[in-house]
Amino acid sequence: MTRDTRQLIRRNKIARLRTGATPRALEICSGCGGLSLGLKSAGFELTAHVEIDPEAARSYAMNFGGDHAAESEWAKPRDMERCSASKLVSDIGLKTSVAESFDLLAAGLPCQAFARIGRSKLRSVAGQEDAFQKDPRAVLYRRFLQYVEDTQPLIILIENVPDILNFGGHNVPEEICQALESAGYTTGYTILNAAFFGVPQVRERLFIVALANELDEVPRFPAPIHFLDLPKGYEGSRRVALKHVDKTSRYFHAIPTPHRSLKKAVGTREALEDLPRIKEHDAEPSVIRRRKLSDTLPYRDLKDGLSSYASTMRAWPGFETSDFVDGHLVRLTPRDFPIFAKMKHGGDYPHAREVAEALFEEAVARSGLAGTRKDAKAYKELRASIVPPYDPEKFPNKWWKLDPSKPSRTLTAHMGKDTYSHIHYDSAQRRTLSVREAARLQSFPDGFVFAGAMNAAFRQIGNAVPPLLAFAVAKILKSQLSGTLRGRRRATDRRAA
């Protein structure tokens, strides 16, 4: 495609939008739709998406499908490597050419090969230090650039983990920005923390924004609306990620930092307190085993009323709920319920082991095993029934109990296998988070539903972009798009006069 052809396509899109048409979005690797929800709420039309995971694609269709049937081409899962932009447009029956069909192209490219935890896992499997660079997921961003060429969007939005800034000593966003600049875009990138934008979770994410030169705009990023002193662990991770960022780069934008005068970041109690208490896992676990993800329970009545955050989650336009809410499945881990109850807020696994050891000593005294040899069968069986087997030195962050006054730590896709990283702050409930509680901490509204069983829902939530963070970014993009169109209209009017 020639430079003149690209310019003509983009100018035609601007002309269409100038008539009042809604900007159309295509998202690649959409997951269940966290980023899409932010885009939709900011005024973008969710015209198409590509998502390989069948359950995530089904969740997307359930929440955004509208008139599209669940079995329609629009709702099907797709592999971005096998599905070209032109095939997608043909499959879903758009009446426009692929180059005419989309105004915004977004992607939450898979982060496993970029995140340090993913690299470690790949090294251990392959037995070599550079294995993560050979993971095919690490080159998906190059496939994304082909989508850019084919669709010629006015706006490009890419989200990933900050570690993509230090990918084997290589700054991938710099490369992407350079490639997009040569294709006719003004580009920039930065790190945003979800807790600064109303999400009750400390979650660092890298955003790349590219605006077509025809818009005559430069990338901007939202300013924080909440204050939080970042925990030391996040500051350390940020320093590692920024190691290969040239501060003089014309693409890198200074990371937005909140002023102390802003409202405090949303804590987990504000986020979760009105959701149903769950105790059946301990008293009657068969109830949890029979319960479905779609089963609902009534909200709690709070003496002091709802927090602003809870009200937002219940009243998100298009996803409103009234008296009941779904998603009340939790893991059944009876050995550890007493430990959860006695852990302090903010307690980690070494602390949990101390609690477990104390509970074990009490049980030894009660059972009459005091003085019994430690290799005796009864002694070993009693210990195994109370004390988790993990080495505290090797797994210091395996467990963590929420602090009700602070945001949660980062939710991950690994919650699909293990939720010990997020133990409920309410000791009386003595359990890990439910699916709906995890969704709340990720800022999914209560009317947003998840396909699949419990593990699939946790995975989808952990993989998602927090909708409130996505909304903050999308509002800026929409305002820039609208401002450009208004400015061009005023300039045209002046010339005509």
Buried (B, 14 or more C-beta within 10 A) or exposed (E): EEEEEBBBBBEBBBEBBBEEEEBBBBBBBBBBBBBBBBBBBBBBBBBBBBBBBEBBBBBBBBBBBEEEEEEBBBBBBBEBEEBBBBEBBEBBEBEEEBBBBBBBBBBBBBBBBBBBEBBEBBBEEEEEEEBBBEBEBBBBBEBBBEBBEBBBBBBBBBBBBBBBBBBBEEBBBBBBBEBBBEBBBBBBBBBBBBBBBBBBBBBBBBBBBBBBBBBEBEBBBBBBBBBBEBBEEBEEBBEEBBEBBEEEBEBBBEBBEBEEEBEBBBBBBBBBBBBBEBBBBBEEEEEBEEBEBEEBBEBEEEEEEBBEBBEBBBBBEEBEBEEEBBBBBBBBBEEBBBBBBBBEBBBBBBBBBBBBEEBBEEBBEEEEBEEBEEEEEEBEEBBEEBBBEBEBEEBBEBBBBBBBBBBBBBBBBBBBEBBBBBBBBBBEBBBBBBBBBBBBBBBBBBBBBBBBBBBBBBBBBBBBBBBBBBBBBBBBBBBBBEEBBEEBEEEEEEEEE
